[in-house]
Amino acid sequence: MSRPNWEQYALMIAKVASARSEDPYQKVGACVLRKDYSVASVGYNGAPPKIEINWSNRDERRARVIHAEANAFRYLKPQEGYLLASTLLPCRSCIQLAASYGIEKIVYIEEYEQDDIAHNLCAEFDIKLTKIELD
Ligand SMILES: [Zn+2]
């Protein structure tokens, strides 16, 4: 394999993090890089600490699961993050969080059909949103 660029590198790390997800429907991973491209944090979607989720009920887990991006943001200092890489297009809440943390670029692998506002929000918040192919 040829040498990945920084966006691909962050997405590869996000993909590794997603393997830790317990969610049987959608395993999502996220990775945040600083401006010097060092890794600031990683996260994956999962239950809040000490909470058991009934993973077999899709609606129940949807209301309880913490998104990979939100879990990654927990470890950031304000303005520490520059690039967010997520295996799935971030939802509107995570894009709001990204804006609040000063994220300037978001890259992702997979489109999420249920949230078409993500692209408009990123444009409005001046966050560069790019879909990237891995491999
Ligand atoms: Zn989200």
Backbone and ligand atoms as CSV (ligand in chain L), in Angstrom:
chain,resi,resn,atom,element,x,y,z
A,1,MET,N,N,0.837,-1.200,0.000
A,1,MET,CA,C,0.000,0.000,0.000
A,1,MET,C,C,0.872,1.251,0.000
A,2,SER,N,N,0.477,2.257,-0.767
A,2,SER,CA,C,1.246,3.496,-0.804
A,2,SER,C,C,1.018,4.297,0.485
A,3,ARG,N,N,1.840,5.265,0.712
A,3,ARG,CA,C,1.791,6.046,1.944
A,3,ARG,C,C,0.505,6.876,2.004
A,4,PRO,N,N,-0.296,6.700,3.075
A,4,PRO,CA,C,-1.543,7.467,3.156
A,4,PRO,C,C,-1.282,8.950,3.444
A,5,ASN,N,N,-2.170,9.829,2.949
A,5,ASN,CA,C,-2.081,11.241,3.333
A,5,ASN,C,C,-2.673,11.394,4.739
A,6,TRP,N,N,-2.671,12.597,5.306
A,6,TRP,CA,C,-3.093,12.792,6.696
A,6,TRP,C,C,-4.567,12.456,6.889
A,7,GLU,N,N,-5.402,12.787,5.906
A,7,GLU,CA,C,-6.840,12.487,6.008
A,7,GLU,C,C,-7.067,10.982,6.031
A,8,GLN,N,N,-6.380,10.273,5.129
A,8,GLN,CA,C,-6.514,8.812,5.092
A,8,GLN,C,C,-5.960,8.179,6.368
A,9,TYR,N,N,-4.850,8.715,6.841
A,9,TYR,CA,C,-4.223,8.243,8.081
A,9,TYR,C,C,-5.214,8.351,9.250
A,10,ALA,N,N,-5.859,9.520,9.379
A,10,ALA,CA,C,-6.825,9.725,10.473
A,10,ALA,C,C,-8.021,8.790,10.316
A,11,LEU,N,N,-8.459,8.574,9.082
A,11,LEU,CA,C,-9.598,7.679,8.858
A,11,LEU,C,C,-9.230,6.225,9.161
A,12,MET,N,N,-7.995,5.839,8.872
A,12,MET,CA,C,-7.545,4.477,9.187
A,12,MET,C,C,-7.556,4.265,10.701
A,13,ILE,N,N,-7.123,5.279,11.451
A,13,ILE,CA,C,-7.139,5.190,12.918
A,13,ILE,C,C,-8.584,5.130,13.413
A,14,ALA,N,N,-9.465,5.951,12.797
A,14,ALA,CA,C,-10.887,5.940,13.168
A,14,ALA,C,C,-11.490,4.558,12.927
A,15,LYS,N,N,-11.084,3.939,11.837
A,15,LYS,CA,C,-11.601,2.614,11.503
A,15,LYS,C,C,-11.162,1.569,12.543
A,16,VAL,N,N,-9.921,1.657,12.979
A,16,VAL,CA,C,-9.428,0.752,14.029
A,16,VAL,C,C,-10.242,0.966,15.307
A,17,ALA,N,N,-10.503,2.236,15.674
A,17,ALA,CA,C,-11.280,2.540,16.887
A,17,ALA,C,C,-12.685,1.963,16.788
A,18,SER,N,N,-13.272,1.978,15.585
A,18,SER,CA,C,-14.649,1.489,15.418
A,18,SER,C,C,-14.784,0.008,15.764
A,19,ALA,N,N,-13.692,-0.733,15.689
A,19,ALA,CA,C,-13.727,-2.164,16.001
A,19,ALA,C,C,-14.081,-2.412,17.473
A,20,ARG,N,N,-13.907,-1.390,18.319
A,20,ARG,CA,C,-14.217,-1.509,19.747
A,20,ARG,C,C,-15.712,-1.290,20.027
A,21,SER,N,N,-16.491,-0.849,19.049
A,21,SER,CA,C,-17.908,-0.563,19.269
A,21,SER,C,C,-18.690,-1.847,19.530
A,22,GLU,N,N,-19.637,-1.749,20.479
A,22,GLU,CA,C,-20.506,-2.883,20.793
A,22,GLU,C,C,-21.748,-2.896,19.918
A,23,ASP,N,N,-21.974,-1.792,19.188
A,23,ASP,CA,C,-23.220,-1.642,18.434
A,23,ASP,C,C,-23.265,-2.639,17.275
A,24,PRO,N,N,-24.235,-3.558,17.300
A,24,PRO,CA,C,-24.284,-4.553,16.225
A,24,PRO,C,C,-24.776,-3.972,14.892
A,25,TYR,N,N,-25.418,-2.798,14.926
A,25,TYR,CA,C,-25.975,-2.218,13.695
A,25,TYR,C,C,-24.992,-1.309,12.984
A,26,GLN,N,N,-24.293,-0.495,13.786
A,26,GLN,CA,C,-23.437,0.515,13.172
A,26,GLN,C,C,-22.218,0.754,14.044
A,27,LYS,N,N,-21.074,0.276,13.613
A,27,LYS,CA,C,-19.830,0.530,14.332
A,27,LYS,C,C,-19.176,1.767,13.730
A,28,VAL,N,N,-19.039,2.794,14.587
A,28,VAL,CA,C,-18.478,4.060,14.108
A,28,VAL,C,C,-17.229,4.386,14.916
A,29,GLY,N,N,-16.222,4.903,14.228
A,29,GLY,CA,C,-15.000,5.337,14.892
A,29,GLY,C,C,-14.671,6.754,14.482
A,30,ALA,N,N,-13.983,7.468,15.369
A,30,ALA,CA,C,-13.596,8.845,15.075
A,30,ALA,C,C,-12.175,9.086,15.571
A,31,CYS,N,N,-11.487,9.996,14.901
A,31,CYS,CA,C,-10.130,10.366,15.294
A,31,CYS,C,C,-9.975,11.865,15.061
A,32,VAL,N,N,-9.389,12.553,16.019
A,32,VAL,CA,C,-9.169,13.995,15.879
A,32,VAL,C,C,-7.667,14.257,15.824
A,33,LEU,N,N,-7.260,15.008,14.807
A,33,LEU,CA,C,-5.857,15.414,14.684
A,33,LEU,C,C,-5.717,16.885,15.038
A,34,ARG,N,N,-4.560,17.221,15.603
A,34,ARG,CA,C,-4.218,18.619,15.844
A,34,ARG,C,C,-3.694,19.230,14.544
A,35,LYS,N,N,-3.397,20.500,14.580
A,35,LYS,CA,C,-2.922,21.191,13.379
A,35,LYS,C,C,-1.573,20.659,12.885
A,36,ASP,N,N,-0.779,20.109,13.805
A,36,ASP,CA,C,0.511,19.536,13.389
A,36,ASP,C,C,0.365,18.055,13.007
A,37,TYR,N,N,-0.894,17.602,12.877
A,37,TYR,CA,C,-1.255,16.235,12.474
A,37,TYR,C,C,-0.933,15.173,13.510
A,38,SER,N,N,-0.614,15.572,14.724
A,38,SER,CA,C,-0.494,14.585,15.786
A,38,SER,C,C,-1.912,14.196,16.222
A,39,VAL,N,N,-2.046,12.998,16.803
A,39,VAL,CA,C,-3.358,12.501,17.204
A,39,VAL,C,C,-3.753,13.111,18.542
A,40,ALA,N,N,-4.894,13.815,18.559
A,40,ALA,CA,C,-5.384,14.420,19.802
A,40,ALA,C,C,-6.277,13.438,20.550
A,41,SER,N,N,-7.121,12.690,19.833
A,41,SER,CA,C,-8.015,11.748,20.506
A,41,SER,C,C,-8.664,10.803,19.518
A,42,VAL,N,N,-9.197,9.716,20.063
A,42,VAL,CA,C,-9.978,8.758,19.278
A,42,VAL,C,C,-11.237,8.407,20.064
A,43,GLY,N,N,-12.236,7.896,19.389
A,43,GLY,CA,C,-13.462,7.464,20.064
A,43,GLY,C,C,-14.242,6.519,19.184
A,44,TYR,N,N,-15.186,5.818,19.810
A,44,TYR,CA,C,-16.101,4.947,19.052
A,44,TYR,C,C,-17.462,5.050,19.703
A,45,ASN,N,N,-18.509,4.667,18.993
A,45,ASN,CA,C,-19.852,4.788,19.558
A,45,ASN,C,C,-20.093,3.695,20.597
A,46,GLY,N,N,-20.756,4.086,21.687
A,46,GLY,CA,C,-20.996,3.118,22.749
A,46,GLY,C,C,-21.847,3.681,23.867
A,47,ALA,N,N,-22.095,2.834,24.853
A,47,ALA,CA,C,-22.924,3.209,25.993
A,47,ALA,C,C,-22.166,4.170,26.901
A,48,PRO,N,N,-22.907,5.040,27.618
A,48,PRO,CA,C,-22.240,5.867,28.636
A,48,PRO,C,C,-21.623,4.951,29.708
A,49,PRO,N,N,-20.585,5.426,30.411
A,49,PRO,CA,C,-19.957,4.583,31.441
A,49,PRO,C,C,-20.988,4.017,32.429
A,50,LYS,N,N,-20.860,2.760,32.743
A,50,LYS,CA,C,-21.683,2.035,33.717
A,50,LYS,C,C,-23.140,1.849,33.272
A,51,ILE,N,N,-23.467,2.148,32.035
A,51,ILE,CA,C,-24.836,1.975,31.537
A,51,ILE,C,C,-24.876,0.771,30.605
A,52,GLU,N,N,-25.892,-0.087,30.810
A,52,GLU,CA,C,-26.093,-1.227,29.921
A,52,GLU,C,C,-27.127,-0.834,28.873
A,53,ILE,N,N,-26.828,-1.077,27.635
A,53,ILE,CA,C,-27.783,-0.785,26.563
A,53,ILE,C,C,-28.325,-2.104,26.008
A,54,ASN,N,N,-29.624,-2.124,25.758
A,54,ASN,CA,C,-30.213,-3.261,25.071
A,54,ASN,C,C,-29.949,-3.102,23.570
A,55,TRP,N,N,-28.895,-3.744,23.113
A,55,TRP,CA,C,-28.448,-3.536,21.725
A,55,TRP,C,C,-29.405,-4.164,20.721
A,56,SER,N,N,-30.254,-5.086,21.195
A,56,SER,CA,C,-31.141,-5.771,20.252
A,56,SER,C,C,-32.293,-4.874,19.802
A,57,ASN,N,N,-32.570,-3.804,20.576
A,57,ASN,CA,C,-33.651,-2.886,20.220
A,57,ASN,C,C,-33.053,-1.635,19.574
A,58,ARG,N,N,-33.239,-1.525,18.294
A,58,ARG,CA,C,-32.570,-0.466,17.543
A,58,ARG,C,C,-32.976,0.936,18.002
A,59,ASP,N,N,-34.253,1.150,18.288
A,59,ASP,CA,C,-34.709,2.481,18.713
A,59,ASP,C,C,-34.188,2.830,20.098
A,60,GLU,N,N,-34.180,1.820,20.983
A,60,GLU,CA,C,-33.686,2.045,22.347
A,60,GLU,C,C,-32.214,2.416,22.358
A,61,ARG,N,N,-31.432,1.687,21.590
A,61,ARG,CA,C,-29.995,1.975,21.616
A,61,ARG,C,C,-29.729,3.323,20.940
A,62,ARG,N,N,-30.526,3.680,19.953
A,62,ARG,CA,C,-30.327,4.954,19.268
A,62,ARG,C,C,-30.479,6.142,20.239
A,63,ALA,N,N,-31.417,6.004,21.189
A,63,ALA,CA,C,-31.671,7.086,22.145
A,63,ALA,C,C,-30.583,7.163,23.219
A,64,ARG,N,N,-29.785,6.107,23.369
A,64,ARG,CA,C,-28.831,6.038,24.482
A,64,ARG,C,C,-27.362,6.074,24.080
A,65,VAL,N,N,-27.063,5.649,22.901
A,65,VAL,CA,C,-25.661,5.496,22.503
A,65,VAL,C,C,-24.983,6.871,22.357
A,66,ILE,N,N,-23.737,6.943,22.830
A,66,ILE,CA,C,-22.936,8.163,22.654
A,66,ILE,C,C,-22.161,8.015,21.341
A,67,HIS,N,N,-22.248,9.014,20.491
A,67,HIS,CA,C,-21.608,8.915,19.181
A,67,HIS,C,C,-20.087,8.952,19.293
A,68,ALA,N,N,-19.444,8.317,18.327
A,68,ALA,CA,C,-17.976,8.205,18.306
A,68,ALA,C,C,-17.311,9.577,18.385
A,69,GLU,N,N,-17.871,10.540,17.653
A,69,GLU,CA,C,-17.281,11.882,17.612
A,69,GLU,C,C,-17.357,12.531,18.994
A,70,ALA,N,N,-18.531,12.400,19.654
A,70,ALA,CA,C,-18.713,12.991,20.990
A,70,ALA,C,C,-17.726,12.347,21.971
A,71,ASN,N,N,-17.528,11.043,21.857
A,71,ASN,CA,C,-16.572,10.366,22.733
A,71,ASN,C,C,-15.145,10.844,22.472
A,72,ALA,N,N,-14.828,11.120,21.221
A,72,ALA,CA,C,-13.482,11.637,20.906
A,72,ALA,C,C,-13.318,13.063,21.433
A,73,PHE,N,N,-14.371,13.881,21.315
A,73,PHE,CA,C,-14.291,15.283,21.763
A,73,PHE,C,C,-14.079,15.388,23.270
A,74,ARG,N,N,-14.519,14.381,24.026
A,74,ARG,CA,C,-14.371,14.411,25.489
A,74,ARG,C,C,-12.929,14.648,25.923
A,75,TYR,N,N,-11.979,14.237,25.090
A,75,TYR,CA,C,-10.570,14.315,25.480
A,75,TYR,C,C,-9.863,15.546,24.926
A,76,LEU,N,N,-10.623,16.398,24.238
A,76,LEU,CA,C,-10.008,17.578,23.624
A,76,LEU,C,C,-10.057,18.788,24.534
A,77,LYS,N,N,-8.998,19.582,24.465
A,77,LYS,CA,C,-9.052,20.914,25.058
A,77,LYS,C,C,-9.672,21.831,23.999
A,78,PRO,N,N,-10.293,22.925,24.412
A,78,PRO,CA,C,-10.858,23.838,23.409
A,78,PRO,C,C,-9.794,24.275,22.395
A,79,GLN,N,N,-10.165,24.272,21.138
A,79,GLN,CA,C,-9.293,24.684,20.019
A,79,GLN,C,C,-8.115,23.737,19.789
A,80,GLU,N,N,-8.103,22.570,20.441
A,80,GLU,CA,C,-6.993,21.632,20.239
A,80,GLU,C,C,-7.143,20.874,18.921
A,81,GLY,N,N,-8.387,20.581,18.558
A,81,GLY,CA,C,-8.627,19.765,17.365
A,81,GLY,C,C,-8.668,20.602,16.104
A,82,TYR,N,N,-8.165,20.014,15.025
A,82,TYR,CA,C,-8.172,20.687,13.716
A,82,TYR,C,C,-8.978,19.870,12.704
A,83,LEU,N,N,-8.689,18.568,12.659
A,83,LEU,CA,C,-9.344,17.692,11.691
A,83,LEU,C,C,-10.091,16.572,12.421
A,84,LEU,N,N,-11.351,16.389,12.060
A,84,LEU,CA,C,-12.121,15.254,12.578
A,84,LEU,C,C,-12.282,14.245,11.461
A,85,ALA,N,N,-11.876,13.001,11.739
A,85,ALA,CA,C,-12.104,11.917,10.790
A,85,ALA,C,C,-13.112,10.972,11.401
A,86,SER,N,N,-14.176,10.679,10.661
A,86,SER,CA,C,-15.200,9.774,11.168
A,86,SER,C,C,-15.510,8.741,10.093
A,87,THR,N,N,-15.739,7.502,10.511
A,87,THR,CA,C,-16.032,6.467,9.509
A,87,THR,C,C,-17.397,6.694,8.869
A,88,LEU,N,N,-18.270,7.454,9.563
A,88,LEU,CA,C,-19.620,7.740,9.064
A,88,LEU,C,C,-19.819,9.258,9.056
A,89,LEU,N,N,-20.576,9.765,8.096
A,89,LEU,CA,C,-20.882,11.203,8.060
A,89,LEU,C,C,-21.444,11.628,9.418
A,90,PRO,N,N,-20.837,12.598,10.102
A,90,PRO,CA,C,-21.330,12.999,11.426
A,90,PRO,C,C,-22.759,13.553,11.363
A,91,CYS,N,N,-23.514,13.320,12.413
A,91,CYS,CA,C,-24.883,13.831,12.498
A,91,CYS,C,C,-24.850,15.325,12.844
A,92,ARG,N,N,-26.016,15.946,12.864
A,92,ARG,CA,C,-26.075,17.391,13.118
A,92,ARG,C,C,-25.534,17.749,14.503
A,93,SER,N,N,-25.816,16.941,15.519
A,93,SER,CA,C,-25.327,17.240,16.877
A,93,SER,C,C,-23.806,17.202,16.928
A,94,CYS,N,N,-23.225,16.215,16.261
A,94,CYS,CA,C,-21.762,16.096,16.282
A,94,CYS,C,C,-21.111,17.216,15.472
A,95,ILE,N,N,-21.781,17.689,14.425
A,95,ILE,CA,C,-21.240,18.821,13.666
A,95,ILE,C,C,-21.332,20.105,14.504
A,96,GLN,N,N,-22.400,20.242,15.268
A,96,GLN,CA,C,-22.500,21.376,16.203
A,96,GLN,C,C,-21.351,21.323,17.205
A,97,LEU,N,N,-21.100,20.106,17.762
A,97,LEU,CA,C,-19.995,19.937,18.713
A,97,LEU,C,C,-18.661,20.268,18.045
A,98,ALA,N,N,-18.470,19.765,16.832
A,98,ALA,CA,C,-17.220,20.009,16.096
A,98,ALA,C,C,-16.990,21.511,15.952
A,99,ALA,N,N,-18.044,22.243,15.606
A,99,ALA,CA,C,-17.924,23.693,15.455
A,99,ALA,C,C,-17.541,24.332,16.791
A,100,SER,N,N,-18.136,23.837,17.871
A,100,SER,CA,C,-17.854,24.420,19.186
A,100,SER,C,C,-16.419,24.148,19.623
A,101,TYR,N,N,-15.838,23.046,19.114
A,101,TYR,CA,C,-14.446,22.727,19.458
A,101,TYR,C,C,-13.450,23.339,18.481
A,102,GLY,N,N,-13.932,24.070,17.497
A,102,GLY,CA,C,-13.042,24.734,16.554
A,102,GLY,C,C,-12.491,23.833,15.460
A,103,ILE,N,N,-13.157,22.709,15.205
A,103,ILE,CA,C,-12.731,21.811,14.127
A,103,ILE,C,C,-12.892,22.534,12.779
A,104,GLU,N,N,-11.864,22.463,11.944
A,104,GLU,CA,C,-11.905,23.165,10.648
A,104,GLU,C,C,-12.171,22.256,9.469
A,105,LYS,N,N,-11.837,20.958,9.622
A,105,LYS,CA,C,-12.035,20.016,8.521
A,105,LYS,C,C,-12.650,18.730,9.047
A,106,ILE,N,N,-13.586,18.168,8.285
A,106,ILE,CA,C,-14.141,16.853,8.617
A,106,ILE,C,C,-13.999,15.964,7.384
A,107,VAL,N,N,-13.465,14.768,7.594
A,107,VAL,CA,C,-13.429,13.773,6.525
A,107,VAL,C,C,-14.172,12.536,7.009
A,108,TYR,N,N,-14.819,11.842,6.084
A,108,TYR,CA,C,-15.585,10.650,6.450
A,108,TYR,C,C,-15.570,9.665,5.294
A,109,ILE,N,N,-15.978,8.428,5.593
A,109,ILE,CA,C,-15.960,7.383,4.556
A,109,ILE,C,C,-17.369,7.133,4.012
A,110,GLU,N,N,-18.316,6.949,4.949
A,110,GLU,CA,C,-19.642,6.465,4.551
A,110,GLU,C,C,-20.694,7.559,4.688
A,111,GLU,N,N,-21.573,7.651,3.725
A,111,GLU,CA,C,-22.670,8.621,3.758
A,111,GLU,C,C,-23.750,8.135,4.738
A,112,TYR,N,N,-24.429,9.052,5.406
A,112,TYR,CA,C,-25.520,8.685,6.304
A,112,TYR,C,C,-26.800,9.282,5.748
A,113,GLU,N,N,-27.695,8.435,5.285
A,113,GLU,CA,C,-28.862,8.902,4.517
A,113,GLU,C,C,-29.856,9.693,5.361
A,114,GLN,N,N,-29.907,9.403,6.680
A,114,GLN,CA,C,-30.971,10.000,7.473
A,114,GLN,C,C,-30.730,11.453,7.871
A,115,ASP,N,N,-29.553,11.972,7.584
A,115,ASP,CA,C,-29.268,13.343,7.998
A,115,ASP,C,C,-28.673,14.130,6.841
A,116,ASP,N,N,-29.535,14.763,6.044
A,116,ASP,CA,C,-29.035,15.497,4.889
A,116,ASP,C,C,-28.666,16.938,5.244
A,117,ILE,N,N,-28.881,17.333,6.503
A,117,ILE,CA,C,-28.569,18.697,6.917
A,117,ILE,C,C,-27.061,18.869,7.178
A,118,ALA,N,N,-26.349,17.750,7.361
A,118,ALA,CA,C,-24.925,17.792,7.720
A,118,ALA,C,C,-24.114,18.649,6.747
A,119,HIS,N,N,-24.341,18.459,5.456
A,119,HIS,CA,C,-23.574,19.198,4.450
A,119,HIS,C,C,-23.844,20.703,4.543
A,120,ASN,N,N,-25.114,21.071,4.723
A,120,ASN,CA,C,-25.468,22.493,4.827
A,120,ASN,C,C,-24.889,23.127,6.088
A,121,LEU,N,N,-24.956,22.375,7.197
A,121,LEU,CA,C,-24.423,22.893,8.464
A,121,LEU,C,C,-22.936,23.168,8.359
A,122,CYS,N,N,-22.204,22.246,7.759
A,122,CYS,CA,C,-20.757,22.420,7.621
A,122,CYS,C,C,-20.437,23.656,6.789
A,123,ALA,N,N,-21.198,23.864,5.718
A,123,ALA,CA,C,-20.985,25.046,4.877
A,123,ALA,C,C,-21.234,26.311,5.694
A,124,GLU,N,N,-22.316,26.282,6.463
A,124,GLU,CA,C,-22.675,27.438,7.296
A,124,GLU,C,C,-21.625,27.715,8.371
A,125,PHE,N,N,-21.104,26.637,8.980
A,125,PHE,CA,C,-20.126,26.767,10.068
A,125,PHE,C,C,-18.693,26.920,9.545
A,126,ASP,N,N,-18.529,26.963,8.223
A,126,ASP,CA,C,-17.207,27.097,7.616
A,126,ASP,C,C,-16.285,25.933,7.967
A,127,ILE,N,N,-16.849,24.718,7.966
A,127,ILE,CA,C,-16.066,23.496,8.171
A,127,ILE,C,C,-15.986,22.789,6.818
A,128,LYS,N,N,-14.764,22.470,6.392
A,128,LYS,CA,C,-14.600,21.790,5.105
A,128,LYS,C,C,-14.929,20.303,5.272
A,129,LEU,N,N,-15.968,19.856,4.580
A,129,LEU,CA,C,-16.449,18.472,4.715
A,129,LEU,C,C,-16.122,17.700,3.449
A,130,THR,N,N,-15.386,16.609,3.591
A,130,THR,CA,C,-14.957,15.844,2.411
A,130,THR,C,C,-15.146,14.354,2.622
A,131,LYS,N,N,-15.761,13.727,1.635
A,131,LYS,CA,C,-15.868,12.253,1.644
A,131,LYS,C,C,-14.609,11.674,1.022
A,132,ILE,N,N,-14.001,10.707,1.715
A,132,ILE,CA,C,-12.718,10.148,1.281
A,132,ILE,C,C,-12.870,8.649,1.033
A,133,GLU,N,N,-12.242,8.183,-0.023
A,133,GLU,CA,C,-12.219,6.747,-0.285
A,133,GLU,C,C,-10.958,6.168,0.350
A,134,LEU,N,N,-11.096,5.086,1.080
A,134,LEU,CA,C,-9.921,4.383,1.582
A,134,LEU,C,C,-9.612,3.242,0.613
A,135,ASP,N,N,-8.346,2.933,0.441
A,135,ASP,CA,C,-7.824,1.891,-0.471
A,135,ASP,C,C,-7.676,2.388,-1.904
L,1,ZN,ZN,ZN,-23.370,12.209,16.023
